[in-house]
């Protein structure tokens, strides 16, 4: 006859064995999934509309990932709510590597300007890796007569808010570039918002405003004489703009924005390590591909790779820096 204590011990052992078996099966299933990944299409969700730099980078990277992973990688644009719509879609997706988020500098900025993102950017995602950095330029109206950064700063300190710098809204990349430049040089221009960078650029060319910050691809595409390209971010001059010095060469330290904007990929939190590693390896192989490099560099982009850990640390540092910078400027999160 089995005593009550013995029966309890037997039940406990059976339960423990069953639990261990379930755990073993779950681990084996996860390992099998990672080994077989990907077995179907992957989707990269871009938080912006088609045609802009984040979309263009995502499409080039998607093509490279497809080649290296052997499965189609589809780009889906889902703009809105300061990237909140796209971020929520990815954060709530199954953490299996098939739904990814294309991120740029706005990923680090959004929590500090939008109070209703609906996600925690620090907890709801896992970093995959960095893919590229986007060189930004300072475009000035030829009517100013300021062919160099030093000339522009000297005039701006004399004219004050008669100097207007166009941007595309609080927390956007041109706005962050302008904030960084203002902080570095001590000038006090009037910041003028536009709906699109093309509108701001056209107003610089027409002489309606003094300057704007734009991606290097815009400056390269403008043509000679339409605007003075005074400086570029990054550590070296661009092949497409060989006569334009870096801001550092001009004595301006663009702290926090040294390399302009940046681009990378995130996966939902909980995505297995093995899948993150496989995605990172494919991303690194993509950005090291000469055909991909040539395509992106022609647009003023600098390819850059990283480990998931390096990318995570970089994004955390950017989040901290822009949070402090925006708060110091009196900018607080608001509903978007």
C-alpha positions in Angstrom: 0.0 0.0 0.0 1.3 3.4 -1.0 1.2 6.0 1.7 -0.1 9.6 1.2 3.4 11.0 1.3 4.5 8.4 -1.2 1.6 9.2 -3.5 2.4 12.9 -3.3 6.1 12.2 -4.1 5.1 10.1 -7.1 2.7 12.8 -8.4 5.5 15.4 -7.9 8.0 13.3 -9.9 5.5 12.7 -12.7 4.7 16.4 -12.9 8.4 17.3 -12.8 9.2 14.8 -15.6 6.3 16.1 -17.7 7.4 19.7 -17.2 11.0 18.8 -18.1 9.7 17.0 -21.2 7.7 20.1 -22.2 10.7 22.4 -21.6 12.9 20.1 -23.7 10.4 20.0 -26.5 10.1 23.8 -26.4 13.9 24.2 -26.6 14.1 21.6 -29.4 11.3 23.4 -31.3 13.1 26.8 -30.9 16.4 25.3 -32.1 14.6 23.6 -35.0 12.9 26.9 -36.0 16.2 28.8 -35.8 18.0 26.2 -37.9 15.3 26.3 -40.5 14.9 30.1 -40.5 13.8 31.6 -42.8 11.2 29.2 -44.3 9.0 32.0 -45.6 8.9 35.7 -46.6 10.3 38.3 -44.2 8.7 41.8 -43.9 10.5 44.9 -43.0 8.1 47.7 -41.8 9.3 51.2 -42.5 7.7 54.0 -40.3 7.8 56.5 -43.2 6.3 56.9 -46.7 7.9 55.6 -49.8 10.7 57.6 -51.5 12.5 59.1 -48.5 16.0 58.0 -47.3 14.7 55.5 -44.7 12.6 53.8 -47.3 15.4 53.8 -49.9 17.9 52.3 -47.5 15.3 49.7 -46.3 14.7 48.6 -49.9 18.4 48.3 -50.8 19.0 46.3 -47.5 15.9 44.1 -48.2 17.3 43.1 -51.5 20.6 42.2 -50.0 19.0 40.2 -47.1 16.9 38.3 -49.6 20.0 37.3 -51.5 21.8 36.3 -48.4 18.9 34.5 -46.7 17.5 32.9 -49.8 13.9 34.1 -49.1 12.0 37.2 -50.3 12.3 40.2 -48.0 9.3 42.6 -48.5 9.3 46.3 -47.5 6.0 47.7 -46.1 5.5 51.4 -45.5 3.4 52.3 -42.4 3.9 56.0 -41.6 2.2 57.9 -38.9 2.2 58.9 -35.2 5.9 59.7 -35.0 6.7 56.1 -36.1 4.3 54.8 -33.5 2.1 52.8 -36.0 5.0 50.9 -37.4 6.7 50.4 -34.0 3.5 49.0 -32.5 3.0 46.6 -35.4 6.4 45.1 -34.9 6.4 45.1 -31.1 3.2 43.1 -31.2 4.3 40.7 -33.9 5.4 37.1 -33.2 9.0 37.2 -32.1 10.1 34.8 -34.8 12.2 37.0 -37.1 9.6 37.4 -39.8 8.5 40.9 -38.9 11.3 43.5 -38.5 11.4 47.3 -38.0 13.5 49.6 -40.1 14.8 52.3 -37.7 16.7 55.6 -38.0 17.6 58.4 -35.7 13.9 59.1 -35.1 13.7 55.8 -33.1 15.9 57.4 -30.4 14.0 60.7 -30.6 10.4 59.6 -30.7 10.0 58.8 -27.0 11.0 62.4 -26.2 8.5 64.1 -28.5 5.5 61.8 -28.6 3.6 60.9 -25.4 1.5 58.2 -27.1 3.9 56.0 -29.0 2.3 52.9 -27.5 5.6 51.1 -27.2 8.7 51.1 -24.9 11.6 51.4 -27.4 14.0 50.2 -24.7 12.1 47.0 -23.8 9.9 46.0 -26.8 12.6 45.4 -29.3 15.9 43.5 -29.9 18.6 45.1 -32.0 19.8 43.3 -35.1 22.4 45.7 -36.4 23.4 49.0 -38.0 23.2 49.2 -41.7 24.2 52.7 -42.8 24.8 56.3 -41.9 23.4 59.3 -43.8 25.6 62.3 -44.4 23.8 65.6 -43.9 24.8 68.9 -45.4 24.2 72.6 -44.6 22.7 74.3 -47.7 22.8 78.2 -47.7 21.2 80.6 -50.1 23.8 82.1 -52.6 22.2 85.5 -51.8 23.8 85.4 -48.3 27.3 85.6 -49.8 28.6 83.0 -47.3 30.7 80.4 -49.1 32.0 78.8 -45.9 30.7 77.6 -42.5 32.8 80.3 -40.8 31.3 83.0 -43.0 27.8 81.8 -42.3 28.3 81.7 -38.5 29.8 85.2 -38.6 26.9 86.6 -40.5 24.4 84.7 -38.2 25.9 86.2 -35.1 25.5 89.6 -36.6 22.0 89.2 -38.0 20.4 87.0 -35.2 16.9 85.9 -36.2 17.1 87.6 -39.5 18.8 84.3 -40.4 16.2 81.6 -41.0 16.9 77.9 -41.0 14.3 75.6 -42.5 13.4 72.2 -41.1 10.6 69.6 -41.3 9.2 69.6 -37.8 10.2 69.1 -34.2 12.4 66.0 -33.8 12.9 65.4 -37.5 16.4 64.9 -38.8 16.8 68.4 -40.3 15.6 69.8 -37.0 18.1 67.8 -35.0 20.9 68.9 -37.4 19.9 72.5 -36.9 19.7 72.2 -33.1 23.2 70.6 -33.1 24.6 73.3 -35.3 23.1 76.1 -33.2 24.4 74.5 -30.0 27.9 74.1 -31.5 28.2 77.6 -32.9 26.2 79.7 -30.4 24.1 81.4 -33.1 20.4 82.3 -32.6 18.6 81.9 -36.0 14.8 81.7 -36.5 13.8 78.0 -37.2 11.1 77.8 -39.8 9.1 74.5 -40.2 8.1 73.1 -43.6 6.0 70.0 -44.5 8.8 68.5 -46.6 12.6 69.0 -47.1 12.0 69.7 -50.8 9.9 72.7 -49.9 12.6 74.0 -47.5 15.3 73.4 -50.1 13.3 75.2 -52.8 12.9 78.2 -50.5 16.7 78.3 -49.9 17.3 78.2 -53.6 14.8 81.0 -54.1 16.4 83.1 -51.3 13.2 83.1 -49.2 15.1 81.5 -46.2 18.8 81.5 -45.4 19.6 77.8 -45.0 18.5 74.3 -44.3 20.0 70.9 -43.5 19.4 68.1 -45.9 20.6 64.7 -46.8 23.7 64.7 -49.1 21.7 63.2 -51.9 19.6 66.4 -52.1 22.8 68.6 -52.3 24.3 66.3 -54.9 21.2 66.5 -57.0 20.8 70.3 -56.9 23.4 71.1 -59.4 26.0 73.9 -59.4 25.1 77.4 -58.2 21.6 76.7 -56.8 22.8 76.7 -53.2 26.1 76.9 -51.4 26.9 73.6 -49.7 28.9 74.7 -46.7 29.6 71.5 -44.8 29.0 67.8 -44.4 28.7 65.5 -41.4 31.0 62.5 -41.1 34.7 62.0 -40.7 35.6 62.4 -44.4 34.6 64.3 -47.4 32.1 62.8 -49.8 33.1 61.6 -53.3 30.1 63.3 -54.7 31.0 66.6 -53.0 34.8 66.5 -52.9 35.3 70.3 -52.4 32.9 70.5 -49.4 34.7 70.3 -46.0 33.4 68.3 -43.1 32.0 70.3 -40.2 35.0 69.1 -38.1 37.4 70.6 -40.7 35.5 73.9 -40.4 35.9 73.8 -36.6 32.3 72.9 -35.7 31.8 69.8 -33.5 28.4 68.3 -34.3 28.2 66.4 -31.1 25.5 63.7 -31.2 25.1 64.2 -34.9 28.7 63.6 -36.1 27.6 61.0 -38.6 24.3 62.5 -39.6 21.3 60.1 -39.4 21.7 56.4 -39.1 19.7 53.3 -40.1 19.4 49.8 -38.7 17.0 46.9 -38.0 15.1 45.8 -34.9 13.1 42.7 -34.1 10.4 42.2 -31.5 11.6 41.5 -28.0 11.8 37.8 -27.3 13.2 36.9 -30.7 15.6 33.9 -30.2 19.3 34.6 -30.1 20.0 32.2 -32.9 17.6 34.1 -35.3 19.0 37.4 -34.3 22.5 36.1 -35.0 21.4 34.8 -38.4 19.7 38.1 -39.3 22.8 40.0 -38.2 25.1 37.8 -40.3 23.0 38.4 -43.4 22.9 42.2 -42.7 26.7 42.4 -42.3 27.1 40.4 -45.5 24.7 42.8 -47.2 26.5 46.0 -46.2 29.8 44.5 -47.2 28.6 43.7 -50.7 30.3 46.1 -53.2 27.2 46.5 -55.4 25.2 47.5 -52.3 27.9 49.8 -51.1 28.2 51.5 -54.5 24.4 52.0 -54.7 24.1 53.6 -51.3 27.3 55.7 -51.5 26.1 57.3 -54.7 23.3 58.8 -52.5 25.6 60.1 -49.8 25.2 57.1 -47.5 28.0 55.4 -45.7 27.6 51.7 -45.1 28.3 50.6 -41.5 27.8 47.3 -39.8 27.8 46.2 -36.1 27.0 43.4 -33.8 23.5 43.4 -32.1 25.1 44.4 -28.8 27.0 47.3 -30.4 23.9 48.6 -32.1 21.9 48.3 -28.9 24.5 50.3 -27.0 24.6 52.9 -29.7 20.8 53.4 -29.8 20.7 53.6 -26.0 23.4 56.4 -26.1 21.5 58.2 -28.8 18.3 58.0 -26.8 20.0 59.4 -23.7 21.7 62.2 -25.7 18.6 63.4 -27.6 16.4 63.2 -24.5 18.8 65.5 -22.7 19.1 67.8 -25.7 15.4 68.1 -26.4 14.6 68.7 -22.7 17.2 71.4 -22.5 15.5 73.1 -25.5 12.2 73.0 -23.7 10.7 70.3 -25.9 8.4 67.9 -24.2 6.5 64.8 -25.3 3.1 65.6 -26.8 0.3 63.5 -28.3 0.9 62.8 -32.0 
